[in-house]
Amino acid sequence: MRKRIAYSQNFIADKHLVSGLIERSSITNEDVVYEIGAGQGIITEELLKVTQKAIAFEIDKNLFNKLLQRFGNEKSLEIKRGDFLTHKLPNQPYKVFSNIPFNITSAIIKKLTQASNPPEDAYLIVQKEAAKKFAGKPIDNKNSQVSILLKPWFDFENFHQFKKEDFFPRPNVDIIMLRIKKRDKPLVGYKQKSLYEDFVTYAFNQFKPDITEGLSKVFGKGTTIKLAGKLGFPPSSKPSELGIEDWIELFNAFTQLNGRYQSIVRGSYANLLSQQGKLGKIHRTRTDKSWKRYAK
């Protein structure tokens, strides 16, 4: 059995539950599907009944060997021993369906969503608290900074709410399957991605009580209040209270400004990543707290 404290993973026991989830998903026999943390192969077995090809990652030596013994003759399966986080993602379309180790939730979501070729669709079993931070509304009652940074390119959905008895060992936290689907048509063009990231990061990290004060140096208070009225949210709203539609409209207005105003926000996202990189070593326990560093 995997050293669960080190890997922070709870295993699904019911293959019928897994089969039902895959059946509800977008996965077909034309898809290549990645599984991160294959464990004892319960998900692997069900994926092989549906997919064109499955690529299963397992870092634990003993479990990797058991997977080889169990599935070694499966031509549609490639089993990789190693760290998924160091693996180069493919250039061709692929999907993800995984019960991931909770202590690397942040790193996995970051790798998938920031990849040059992100998955067409991803189904990840994660702690609900972490899912709320990454997905924001409607899973949470507000939008985090990271959710607003990701939503122009991805849709988030609480695909399934698990019962605690669905896992062994029984978890102490609520678990859901988070669906992250790449948008067919992004809300922000990729050429403007960097500017959008700077704009959102700047607004979320001002020492101001609301969006009007936070963007006062960019738009001016009067213009921000007018934009709030036009978009239908209170000028006193906090950045986390705005929906993605509001952020897109604010960004569109921002792109129309003179370049010297745009220069105010330049470098904000890079500075944030630099600050995060300087944080001390994270103490990893059974409850994943590493996602908090990314999901501000």
Buried (B, 14 or more C-beta within 10 A) or exposed (E): EBEBEEBBBBBBEEEEBBBEBBEEBEBEEEBBBBBBBBBBBBBBBBBBEBBEBBBBBBBBEEBBBBBEEBBEEBEBBBBBBEEBEEBEBEEEEBBBBBBBBBBBBBBBBBBBBEEEEBBBBBBBBBBBBBBBBBBBBEBBEBBBBBBBBBBBBBBBBBBBEBEEEBBEEEBEBBBBBBBBBBEEEBBBEEEBBEBBBBBBBBBBBBEBEBBBBBBBBBBEEEBBBBBBEEBEBBBEBBBBBBBBEBBBBBBEBBEEEEEEBBEBBBBBBEBBEEEEEEEEEBEBEBBBBBBBBBBB
